[in-house]
Amino acid sequence: MPELTYKTHRKYVPLYHFVIFGILAVNLIWAVIKLFRASSWEGPVAAWESVLAVLVAFALVLIALYARTFALKVQDRVIQIEERERLGRLLGADLRERIGELSPGQLIALRFAADAETPELVRAVLDEKITHREAIKQRIKTWRPDDLRA
């Protein structure tokens, strides 16, 4: 796996993100085309079958989107638990007392920071009230590998 940086930290699974969604998109488009063709000259039964085909194609797209969303939500919950535990080990007493002030998004962004820079970064996030994940990630100098992402 290449070195993790701000530019490379997003994970794409080509077969999932491009092939599966590509096939599902083509299927949905084809179902819509068939719907318009069936409703114009093949009669009411064909039109209803085409409506059903569009609904099934749309449902398949939703299933794929929700499967990804649900997996990421569980991953985010685990990251929050891991990061609270990690910060409890890395931070001094003054910052350790403030772990509860960190939002889920802040904790998730901080997971990429190497241990050595984490205390300084946590202090900056809390003191400067940095809430946007991307802003926190852009401040990371040394990225900690995360090979177990979903």
N, C-alpha and C positions, 0 to 999 in steps of 0.2 A: 504494500500500500504506500502511495507517495506521502511525503512529509505533510503533516496537517498544517494548514495556514488559513487565514481568513478566506482566501480565494478558493481553497480546495475543501473546506469543511462541510459543504453540503454533500449529502450522499444521494447519488442517483443509481438505481438498479436498471440498467438498460432494458432488460426483458420486461420488467414491470412498468417503468415509466414511459417507455417509448413503444415497445412491441404490443403489450397488452392494451394500453390506452389507445394506440393507433388502430388496432383491430376493432376495439369497441367503438371508437369514433366512426370508422368506416361502416361498421354494422348499423350504427344509429343513423348515419346519413343515408345509407342505402334503404333502410326501413322507411325513412321519411319520403324519399324519392318514390318508393313503391306505393306509399300511401296516396300521394298526389296522382300517380298514374292510375291506381286502382279506382280511386273515387271518380275519376273523369270518364272512364269507359268500360270498366269491368263489372259494375253493378254493386249493390249494397253489401252482399256477403263478402266479396273481395275487399271492399272498403273496411269492413269491420275486422277482417283478418289482418289487414294492413295497420289498422289502429292498434290492435293487440301486438303486432310485431314491433311497432314504435315504442309502445309501453314497456315491452320486455327488453328491448335494446336500451332504453333509458334506465330501466331498473338495473341492468348489468353494469352500466357506467356508475350508477350510484353505489352499487355493491363494492366495486373496485375502489372508489373514492373513500367510502366509509371504512373499508378494511385497512386502508393506509392511515386514515385519521385515528381510528381506534388504537392501532399499534403505536402511533406516535404519542397519543395521550398517555398510554401506559408507560411508555419510555420516559416521558416527561415526569411522571409521578415518581418513578424509580430514581431518576436523576436528582430530583429534589431531596429525597431521603439520603442518597449517597453524598450529595454536596453538603447538606447540613452536618453529617457525620464527619466529612473531610474537613470542613471549616472548623469544626470543634477541635480537631487535632492541630490545625495549622495556625489558627489565630491566637493572638495574645488575649489576656483576660478582658481588656477594654472592648475589643472587637467581638469576642466570643459572646458577650452579653447582647450584642446588636444583631446576631444572626437572624433573629425573629423579624427584624425590620426588612429583610430581603424578600422581594416578591418572587413568585415562581419563575417569572421570566428572567429576573436577575440571576437567580441560582442556576438556571439552565444555561445562560450565557457564560457564567463564571466557570463552568465545568471544563472548559477548554484551556484555562490558564494553568501554567506550570506552577507547582507548589511554591517555588521560590518567590514568584511575583504575586501570588494570590493575596497575601495580607495587604500589600500596598494597593492593589486593585480594588479589593473589598472596601477599604477605607475611602478611596476615591468615589466608588459607586454610591456609598452611603452619604458621604459628606457633600458631594456634588449633586446628589439626587438624580443619578443617571438611571433612567428607567428603560430605555430602548435597548433591546438585545443586541442589535447591530452596533450601536455605539460602544457597548461594553466589549464586544468581540473585536472591534477595531483597535481597542487599546491594548490588547494582548500582544506581548512581544514574543514569548516563547509558548508555542501551542503544545498542549498535552495530547498525545494520541488518544483517539476514541474509536477503537476498532469494532466495538460491539453494538454500534447503532443499528436501529431497525430501518 
